[in-house]
Amino acid sequence: MRQIDRRSFLALAEASLTAFALAGCSSQNSSTSPSNASSQQPSAETDASSAYPGKSIVVYFSATGNTKGIAEKIAATTGSDIYEITPAEPYTSDDLNYNDQNSRTTQEMNDPSARPALGDDSIDLSPYTTVYLGYPIWWGDAPRIMSTFVESVDLSSATVVPFVTSSSSPIGSSAKNLQSLANGGTWKDGGRIDVSASDDDIKDFVEKNK
Ligand SMILES: Cc1cc2nc3c(=O)[nH]c(=O)nc-3n(C[C@H](O)[C@H](O)[C@H](O)COP(=O)(O)O)c2cc1C
């Protein structure tokens, strides 16, 4: 983890502790719900999908539910299938403690080679022309499980649209870092989506990244 990210995030966390705690702890246990594996919805028949031709899927990791909420909105807007990336070992609230130098997430983010194991068999993304790829920002970067994921799938024939949630940090170089680990694909800029994004905000994001 870059020192600058850590410093600026710590300053931010201190300044807006209450807001951050609310955002971060709203659904502490939703991260690794076992119901994730291939909860898919039909994409061909919906009105939304006819506005966004081509088979698409929203693939996301979410430790506390914020990214999951945005992922579901993108799936509804675009008529996409949806798939949750789960860790083999679920993240507890102690694991997510960014004030603890020894917490699991601090240790993982301090180690660019960390590759937390996935909980599910990897998904075949070859049927999809567009993959919306979502994750929270941790210490200015993508959680290391996203590295595990992008290294385990074939994105070579997909357009990848990265999206992130965070307390305030932008997507930064997190998606470029994932792109450098991935097996190809056409990567759009994507960006941060606020947890309170409206349907119109989601539509704007999708349109901008078409
Ligand atoms: C370990 C950890 C590190 C985080 N680092 C940042 C950060 O660098 N910048 C930021 O704005 N938010 C940071 N956050 C806040 C999360 O990005 C934010 O709460 C996000 O919406 C959580 O998404 P989720 O609920 O899908 O897991 C961090 C949270 C955790 C648990």
The ligand as an ORCA input file, in Angstrom:
! r2SCAN-3c Opt
* xyz 0 1
  C      -9.867     -2.100      5.135
  C     -10.609     -0.945      4.550
  C      -9.931      0.046      3.884
  C     -10.623      1.121      3.315
  N      -9.906      2.062      2.628
  C     -10.580      3.116      2.078
  C      -9.873      4.111      1.340
  O      -8.657      4.050      1.120
  N     -10.584      5.169      0.863
  C     -11.941      5.289      1.065
  O     -12.512      6.265      0.611
  N     -12.626      4.326      1.731
  C     -11.991      3.250      2.231
  N     -12.693      2.278      2.888
  C     -14.151      2.356      2.934
  C     -14.814      1.455      1.880
  O     -14.236      1.651      0.595
  C     -16.315      1.777      1.748
  O     -16.964      1.678      2.993
  C     -16.958      0.852      0.717
  O     -18.169      1.419      0.267
  C     -17.233     -0.510      1.303
  O     -17.840     -1.302      0.306
  P     -18.534     -2.692      0.659
  O     -19.628     -2.380      1.666
  O     -19.078     -3.162     -0.619
  O     -17.496     -3.580      1.241
  C     -12.024      1.204      3.459
  C     -12.712      0.203      4.156
  C     -12.020     -0.866      4.687
  C     -12.777     -1.947      5.403
*
